[in-house]
């Protein structure tokens, strides 16, 4: 997918996430963007909803926070199974995709006759620096 034309608010939220050192909650994004005219959480949530729809950001369910997608978006791609390692020590989040895991999960889901909407795996532990 070619990167869609973003609105001003979407661009500001995307920029905040892309330049962040880690995951950000919607309220943290709001605080960072107050000087840019953001006044209400709804402004951030609307932008995040579209960015999620475009596949430009991911929601980390366990942290109730968001991260910019680390995949290049110049070419069309399907996220399939998105997995993250989340360090409990420093908060570092790393996104990765693995076709073997994706194929195995697809086989298990088909066997259950289940229609998958989205699959996200969050692995929590400690990175090499914090271990």
Residue pairs with C-beta under 8 A, 6 or more apart in sequence:
1 54
1 55
1 73
1 76
1 77
2 73
2 74
2 76
3 54
3 56
3 73
3 74
4 54
6 14
6 50
6 51
7 47
7 50
9 38
9 43
9 44
9 46
9 47
10 47
10 50
10 51
12 33
12 36
12 38
12 47
13 29
13 33
13 44
13 47
13 48
13 51
14 47
14 51
14 56
14 57
14 68
16 24
16 29
16 32
16 33
17 24
17 29
17 51
17 57
17 66
17 67
17 68
18 68
20 67
20 68
22 67
22 91
22 92
22 93
23 60
23 63
23 65
23 66
23 67
23 91
23 93
24 32
24 65
24 66
24 67
25 63
25 64
25 65
25 66
26 41
26 44
26 45
26 48
26 66
27 41
27 44
28 65
29 44
29 48
29 66
30 38
30 40
30 41
30 43
30 44
33 44
38 44
48 57
48 59
48 66
51 57
52 58
52 59
55 69
55 71
55 73
55 79
56 68
56 69
56 73
57 66
57 67
57 68
57 69
58 66
58 67
58 69
58 82
58 84
58 95
58 120
59 65
59 66
59 120
60 66
60 67
60 84
60 86
60 93
60 122
61 120
61 122
62 86
62 122
62 124
63 86
67 84
67 93
67 95
69 79
69 95
70 94
70 95
71 77
71 79
71 95
71 97
79 97
80 97
80 102
80 119
81 97
81 98
81 101
81 102
81 105
81 119
81 120
81 121
82 95
82 97
82 119
82 120
82 121
83 95
83 96
83 97
83 98
83 101
83 120
83 121
83 122
83 123
84 93
84 94
84 95
84 96
84 120
84 121
84 122
84 123
85 92
85 93
85 94
85 96
85 123
85 124
85 125
85 127
86 92
86 93
86 122
86 123
86 124
86 125
87 93
87 125
87 126
87 127
87 130
88 124
88 125
88 126
88 130
89 126
89 127
89 129
89 130
90 127
90 129
90 130
92 127
94 127
101 121
105 119
109 116
